[in-house]
Amino acid sequence: MSTEVLVAIIVLAVVVIVLLAVAAARLRKGNRARRHDKAVEYRREAEVHAARAERREAEIAEREARADRERAVAREHAARVETDRRAAAERYEHADRLEPDDEAEGKHPQR
């Protein structure tokens, strides 16, 4: 083999190696860009899901607070009912002591 052919083969080999290196670098860069784009997409989706979860948590907390208020109001009403029933019973008993009536005994409502 002549020197010129040997040099041509070496130059060609170097060019091929350089081209392969450039192609590999571009491929890595393209892969990196695609991974970056995909990561951005996943982050956006995560933000949407996180916002949705926070909104639902707030709705649940609001419903729980509303239910707590309703239970408190119901307990207050029940206490008032019990107070009114005791007051009514006391007044019936007082009326019966003032004027006993054999017919009225035991006929008082909810006594």
Secondary structure, DSSP 4 states (H G I P E B T S, - for coil): --HHHHHHHHHHHHHHHHHHHHHHHHHHHHHHHHHHHHHHHHHHHHHHHHHHHHHHHHHHHHHHHHHHHHHHHHHHHHHHHHHHHHHHHHHHHHHHHHS--TTTTT-STT-
